[in-house]
Amino acid sequence: MMESSTIRDDNNFDAHVDNEISACLSLDKPISFFLFAGAGSGKTQSLVDALKYLRREYARRLRLHGQRVGVITYTNAACDEIKRRLDFDPLIEVSTIHSFVWSLIGGLNFDIKQWLKVNLGSEIADLEEKQRNGRAGTKAALDREKSIETKQKRLSGLDDIKRFTYNPNGDNRGRDSLNHSEVIKIGADFLRGKPLMQSIFVNKYPVLLIDESQDTNKLLMEAFLEIQQKHNSRFILGLFGDTMQRIYGDGKMDLGQNLPVDWAKPVKEMNHRCPRRIIKLINKIRSSVDNQEQKPRTEKDEGFVRLFILPINITDKPEAERKIAERMATITGDLLWHGTKADVKVLTIEHRMVARSMGFLEIFEPLYKEESGILKTGLLDGTLPGLRLFSQLVLPIVKAKENNDDFSATAILRKNSPLLTKEVIKSRGEEQKHQIEIARKAVTKLCDLWKDNGKPRFLDVLHCIAKTGLFEIPESLRPIAYRSEIEQKIVENNSEEPVLEGDYPNSVLDAWDKFLLTPFAQIEHYASYVSGQAQFETHQGVKGLEFSRVMVIIDDNEARGFLFSYDKLFGAKEKTATDMKNEVEGNDTSIERTRRLFYVTCSRTEKSLAIIMYSTNPEKVRDHVLSEGWFENNEVEILT
């Protein structure tokens, strides 16, 4: 009895933190706060508990004044989870940052138009100056020329736009639509520059709680902080976060520092997720940054961590990783590290590595590399309408027919096909059976693409759907779906020729053209990845998640980026002059960005962790990590 009581008390020594937060949440005497909560500390639970407290104490008052509690989270999945825990209470408005900002500025069409005129004019002027001072005949000059032309065209067409549109989860290609970056910038400028909007905002949201606040866009965060200072007698800003988990470049670097003296600064010290050895590791990783230390739960096992260092030029990396998984099974005595029933989350540094490993690189690259970047977000989270057509409609119905599951196929059709809407069926009167037969033949025609071991491209599938009317064609794919054969041949034969499409350079349409020429079979692997069902994930994509066994793969050559450098963090490469200059000036460096990313990946595991690093200098890496105290001698293995 005594033992269980001790365990309960030890494991709940952070309980006072939630009481501290509740004390801040007085609508009569508001206190803003920053909750420091490291990995696995139960930050989301504290957020939910705070919301339940507000609902319990102030629901009637908030409803009487037509007010709501605003909550900003980083992902749609996090939104859904918090809403679920609060029984979808409409008093609590939970949304991603883009959705939240659009709810503030949507409908302010005149103001948005004026902002765009000024912003586009400034961008054009900057580009023209660079063009004058740059070298003619280069790719950079050609790109600037194209960009200037596009922006000028958009600027000249602004007066014809009556209403601006925006979809937080879409590709926003219409001439009247705003892109993701513009929504954030407009929202920040309006909140800071319009006193009336500030007043309206505070009246509507007397409390704003922000999850993963360290990654909230810097411009918006500064706007919220400014509002809090101006309206601190009637507005609570509650920030939940961990500066060590800031892994995106647009977050506010010094968040949590130099906060007003009247702010509360509660700290959660317990890590409920990780075993003791992992907590010791992550404490070491961050010790040079802020010396924040976490404590393990009393019942947690010691756990396992191993660093395997391999030469960068090893010929068969997948086989090496398979053998390491087998080795981890032996080290840990955990058979789920290896074999047919293995349950290991593999973290790669970059999405492209996942695409290559999982077999959907061909469909991934054209959309990921599109130069304007407006397709990237929807590609990575699976929300691009052009992709959802194939992943959420075509793939399930083809799979259902392959499995002779007519019930599931029919359910998909009734829910999604314009051929079988209630209105269409009703309008056919006595010919309803005929309409159903039309839909059935459309499905048969689609499935015939795979007949006799057929391997259709996305373009073949798209043309089939367009001809039969089986599904609605997303706007982004309509220009391609309804081309004639002659037009399609012209496009394919002149794919490098720059043409303008709508208000954007041809790069968006060109990306879709290249995507559509790839094998449809790859969509299954892609769908598995974006749904979270795959074995693979990226270092950045697992923040907030946890897994029993984690394998972290580090390969700077594969990453091909400049934002992160594990070689420098692990001592395989020396700091550059730029690195040292940034350190002196207090700017973020690739080493510190990588340190934070490494902290995030290592803190995902509940049991055991394998880190695989490919390096040009394995011995130097080993010596460095041992000198840093991250690992013990027996935890580091150099493999050849």
N, C-alpha and C positions, 0 to 999 in steps of 0.2 A: 504493500500500500504506500509506504513511504517513498519507495523507489519511483513509482508511477507519478506521484505528486511532484517529485523533484524534476523529473523529465518534463512534465507539463509546464512547470514554472520556468525552467531553463529555456524551453523552446518558445516561450512567449514573452521574453524580456523586451521585445519591441512593442508590446501591447499598448504602452503609454503613448506611442506615436499617434495612433488613431484618435486617442483622446485629445492630444494636442491639436490635431487637425480639426476635430469637431469644435474645439474652443474658438477656432478662427472663423467658423462658419456662422457667425451671427449677422443677420441682416441689419441689426440696429448698431452693432459695434464691429464692423467688418475688419478682418485682419488678413492681408494677403500672405502667401507662404510659398516656400520652395521646399518640397520634400525630396531629400536625397535618398534614393533607394537603389542600391546596387543590384547586380544580376541575381535573379531568383529570390528576391526579398519580399515578394508579395505586393508589389507596387499596384498592380491592377486591382487586387482585393481591397487595398486601402482606398483607392479611387471609388470603387463600388460602395464601400462602407460610408464614405463621405457623402455620396449621393443619396444613400438610404437615410442618412441622418438628416440631410436637407429636406428630403421628402417627408420624413416623419415630423419634423419641427415646423416646416414652413409651407407645406403643400397648399393649405387653404389660403394663406396670405399671397402666395405667388399667383394662384389661379384668380384670386379676387382682383389683382392688379394687371392681369394679362401677361405675366412674366414667366420666363422659363430659365432653367439652368442650362447653360451651354457647356458642352463637353467636346473637345477636339482630340481625336485619336489619329494614329498614323496610317492605319490600313482599314479597308472595309471589313476584314475579318475581325479586327479588334472592335470596331463599331458594333457588329452583330453580336459579339460575345457580351459586351457591356449591356446592350439593349436586352438581351436574353436574361441576364442576371437581374435586371430591373423590371422584368415582366412587360417590356415594351411600353413603359409609362410615357405618355406624350409630354408630361411635364419636364422630362429630361431630354433635351435635344442633343443626340450623339451623332457626330458626323466627322468625316475626314476634313482636313484643312481646306481643300479645294471646294468641297461641298459647302462648308461653313461660310467661306468668303463669298461664294456665289450667292448664297442666301441673303447676304448683306448688300451686294451691289447689283444683283439681277434686277432689271427694270429701270435702272438709272441710265437710260439710253443716251440722253443728251450729254450728261457728264462723262460717260464712257467715250462718246464720240470726240468730245473736246480733248480728253486725255490722250486718245489715240492720235489725234492730229498733231499735238505737241510732241508726243513720243516718236511717231514715225518721222516727223520733220527733223528731229534731233538725230535719229539713227541714220537718216539719209545724208545729212550734213557730215556726220562723222565718217561715213563710208566714202563720200566724195572727196573729203580731205585725204584719206588714206589712199584713194585712187590717184589723186594728183601727186602724192609723194612717193607712191610705190612704183615698182618696175613693170612696165607694160609687157604684154605677151606671156605672162606667167599664169599658172592655174589660179593663184590667189587673186590676180587682177580680173580674170574671167569670172570667178565666183563673186567678187565684189560687184562687178557689172550686172550680173544676174540678180543679185540681192537688191541692188539699187532699183532696177527695173521693177522687180516684184513689189517692193515697198512703195514706189511711186504709184503703181497701178492700184494698190490697196488704198493709198491716201486719196487718190482722185475719186475713188468709188465710195468713200465714207458717207458723203452727203445723201446718197441714195438709200442708205440703210436706215430703216425705221426702228428696228428692234434687234438687239444683239442676243445671241444664243451661246450656250455653253453646256457641255456634258462632261462632268468630272471623270467619267469612265469611258469616254469616247475619243475619237480621233479629231473631232472639231475641224472639219475641212471646209465648211461652207463659208461663203464670202461674208456672211453676217456673224460668224462665230469667232470667239476669242480662244486663244490657246492657254494652256495651263500656266505658263509663266506670266502672261499678261494679267490673268485673273488675280494672281498673288500680288503683283506690283500695283495694280489698280486698287485692290483692297487696302493695301498698306498705305498708299498715298491718300486715299479717301479718309481712312480712319485718322490719319495724322493731320490732314489739312482741312478737314471740315468739322468745326466745332458742333454744328447741329447734328451731324452723323454720330459723333461721339456721344452726345446726349441721348439720342435715340437708341444707340447700342446699349448704353448702361441701363436705360429704362427697361429695355427688353430682357437683358441678361445681367441681373445684379451679381451673378456668380458665373465665372468662366473657369473651368478646370481643363488643363491641357496635359494629356498623357504624352510620354516621350518628348518632353518639352525641349530637350537638348537638340533634337533634330527638326524642330519647327523653324520654318523660314525666318532668317534673321530680320528681314524688313518687317514682317508681321509681328514677330516677337517684340521688336522695339516699339511698334505701334501700340500693342497691348500694354506694355510697360508704361508708355506715356499716358495712356488713358487711365491706368491705375493711379498714377501719381496725381493726375488732375481731378480724379473723382474718388479718392480713397475713402471718403466718408460714406459712400453708397455703392461701392463696387469691390468685389473680391476676385483677385486673380490667383488661382492655385496652380502651381507648376509641379508636376510629378516627373522625375527624371534622374538620370545619372550621366554626368558629363563624360564619364569614361566610355559610354556607349554612343557618343556622338560620331556617327560613321558617314554622315552625308555633309557635303561641303557647304551647303547653304544655311546650316544652323548657326546660332549665335555662339561664338567661341567662348566668351567669358560668362555665359549664363551661370548663375549661382554665386558669382563674385560681385562685390560692390553693390549688393542689394540694399534698399533703404533700411535704415535702422529699425523701423517699425514692422518689418517683415518677420514672420516666424520661420525658423529653419530646422524643422524636425529631421531626424536621421534614422533610417532603418538599417540595422547592422547585421541581422541574421540572413543567411542564405539558406533557404528551405529546399533548394534543388540539388545542389552538388555534394558529392562525398568530400571527406576531409582533405584528401590529397589535392583535389582539383581546386578547392578554396585556397589552399596554401599557394598553389601556382598562380591563380588570378590575383591574389593579394600581392605577390611578388611582381607580377607584370605591371601593376598600376602603382607600385610603391614609389617609383621615381616621379610620378605625376602629382599625387595628392595624399599618399599615405593612408587613404581610407581602407580599413580592413573589415572583412566580414567574418562572422562566426558560423560554424556548422551546427545543424541540429544534433542533439545528443545521441539519437539513435542511428546516425549516418555511419556507414562503413568507411574504411580508409579510402577505398577506390583505387583505380589504376590510371597512370599516365605513362606514355612512352613516346619518345621522339625518334623517328627513323629517318636517317639522312642518306639520300641516294645521289649518285652523279646525275647531272642535268641531262647528259646524253644517253642515258639508258634506253635501250631500243624498245622494250615492251613494258610500258608503264602500267597498263591494266593488269598484266600478269604479276608484276611486282607488288601492286596494291592487293591483289588477291592473296598472295603469299603472306603479306603483312597481316591481313585479316585472319588468316589461319594461325599465324604466330600469336596474335592477340587472344585468340580462343585458348591457346595453350597457356599463355601468361595468366589470364584471368580465370581460367576454368569455366568460362562462359561460352557454351557451344553456339549461342546465337550470334557470335561474331563471324561465323563462317558456315558455309554449307547452304543447302536448299532452303532452310528455314531461317536464314540469317536476317537479323533486324538491326541494321546499321545505317545511320544517316551519314552520307558522304558529302562533305562541304568543299566545294571548289571555289576558287577565287573570283571567277567571272562567269557570267551567264553563257558565254560562248563555249567555255569548257564543258558546262553541263550539256549544252546542245550537241557538242561533238560526242561526248561520252554516251548520251542517250539516243543518238541517231536521228536528230532533227535539225542538224546544222544547216542543211540546204534551205529549209523554209525559214530558219531563224535569221540568217545573215542579211538578206535583202531588206527586211523590215527593221532590223536592229541598226543597220548602217545608214538608213535613210537620213540625208543630211540635215533636214530641218528638225529632226528629233521628235516630231509630233506623234509618231507611231510607237515610240519606244515604251512609254508607260503602259499603254494598252496591251502591247506584246508581252511584257513581263508579268502582268497580272491576269492575262487572259480575257480582257474586257473589250478588245478590238472587235467591233461588229463584223468586220470582214473575216476574222478568224472564228468567231463564235458560230457563224453559219456552218463551218465545216466541223468544228470540234463538238458543238452542242446539239446540232441537228442532223447533219449528214452522217457523221460517224456513228452515233447511237442507232440510227435507223438501219444503217448497213449492217451493224453488228447484230441487231435484233433479227433481221432477215436471215443472216448467216446461221443464227441459232434456232431458226424456225419459230421464233417468238413473235407470232402475229399480234398477240395482245399488246405487247410493248410498242411495236411498230405503229399500230393503230392509235395508241394513246399519244405518241409523239405527233402523228399527223393531225389528230383532232385538236391538239393544243396549239400547233404551230403552223400548219399549212393553210394558206389562203384558199385552197381548193375545198377545205372542209370546215370553214367557219360556220357558225350557227346561221348567220345571215344568208350565206350562199346556199346552204342545205335547205333552209326554209323557202328561199326564192325558187328553188327547183321544183317545188310541189310534188307531183307524182313522179318526177324524174330523179328523185333523190338517189335511188339505186344507181342510176346512170352516172351521177356525179361522183359517187363513191368509187365506181368502176374507173372513172377518169383518174382519180387519185391513186388507185391501185396500179394502174398502168404506168403512171408517172414514177412510182416507186420501182416497179419492175424495170423500167428503162434505165433508172439510176443504177440499180444493182447489176444490170447487164454490163456495165463498164468493167466489172470484175470477172465477168464470164470468161472461161477458158484461160484462167490465170492472168487475166488482164491486170495491168498496172497503170491505172489512170493518173494523169496529172490533175492538179487542182483546177486548171483551166478546163479540162474535159468535164469535170464535175460541175463547174460553174455554168458552162454552156448547156449542159443537160438540164439543170435546174431552171435556167432562163427560158428554155424552149418549152418545158412542161408546166412551168408556173408552180412547181412543187412547194417552194419556199419563197419568201420575200427576199429579194436581193438587196443587201445593204448599200447605202448610197455610195460608199467608197468604191464599190466594185461594179456599179451600174455602167460607167463608161466603157468598161472592158466586156462585161457580160453581153452587151447588145451591139458590139461591133460586128460588122460583116466579116466573112472569111477573108475578103480582099483587104479590108482595113487591118485585120489582125496580122496578116502577112507583112503588110507595110510596116507596122509597129515592130514586129520581130526582126525585120531586116534592117531597120533603122533605129535600133534600141539606144544607140549612143547619141543620137541627135537631140540637142536641148530644145524642148518645147514647153510653153507655159500651159498649165492646166488650171483653170479657175484663177484664184488669187495666189496660188502657190507655184513654185517652180515644178517642173515635171518630175522632180525627184520622188514625190509621193506616189504618183501614178506609175512611175518607172519601177519603184520598189514592189508594188503590187503585181506589175507585169512579170517581174523576175520571180516573185513568190509563186505565182500561178503556174509557172513552167516546171515546178518541182513535184516530186512524187507525193501523191495524197497519203500514202502509207505512213509518212512521217508524222501526220497529225495525231496519231494515237499516242506516240511518245511525248509530243508536246503537251497534249491534254493531260497526261499523267503528271507531268512536271508542274504545270501551273495550278493544278488542283491540290498539290501538296502530297500526292500519293506516291511520288517517285522516291527512289533511294537517294537521289542527288538534290542538293540545294546549294545556293551560293553563301559565301561568308556573310554578306550583307542581308540576305533574305531570311535569316533564321532568328533575327533579334526578337525576343519575346517568346521564343519557342523552346522546347526541351525534348531531349531524346535519351533513351537508356544508354546507347552506345554511339559515339561520334568519331568519325574519321575525318580529320582536317587535312586537305591536300594543298600544299604550298608550292607553287611553280610560277615564278615571276615571268619566265619566258612565255608561258601559255597566256598569262594575263594581258601581256602587251600594253600595259598602261603606265601612267606616270603618277597617278594619285597614290598608289600604294607601292611599297618596296620591302618585301620580307627579307631580301638579301641584305639590305642595310640594317634592318631591325635585328637580324640574327648575326650581324658582324661579317658577312661574306663580302660585302662591298663597303668602301669608305664613304663617308659623307662628302657630298659635292660642295663647291663654293656657295652655290645657291642655298643648300641646306643650312650651312653655317650662317649665312646672311639672314635667312628667315628666323633662325634661332635667336640671333642677336636682336632682331627687330620685333621679336615676340609674335611672329606669324606662324601659322600652322605649317608643319613640314610633312613630307611623305612618311617619315619615320614615325612621327606621333600619330598620324592617321592610321598607319599600319598597326601600331601598338594597340590602339583602341579597337580595331577590327579583330586583332588576335585575342584580345580580352573577351570580346563578344563570342567568338567561336569556341573558345575554351570553356566558357561558362554555360554552355548549352547542355552538358552531359549530366545524367543522373547516376551513372555507374562508372564508366571507363572511357578513356580518351586516347586515341592514337593520332599522332601528328606526323605527317609524311612531308618532308621537305626535299625538293630537287635542287641541288646546288652545284656550282662550279668549284666550290671549295668546302667539301664536307668536314674536313678536319678543323678548319677555321670556325665553322658554324658550331661544332661540338665544343670547342674551347670557349667560345663566346657565351653560349647558353649556360655552361657550367660556372663560368666566372660571374654571371649575373645571378646565379643561385636559383634559376628557374627549375632545373632538373638535377637529380642525383646521377652519379656515374653509371649506375646500373639501369637508368631509365633512358639512356641515349645509345642508339645503335647505328653504326655506319654500315650500310649494305652496298654491295657491288653487283 
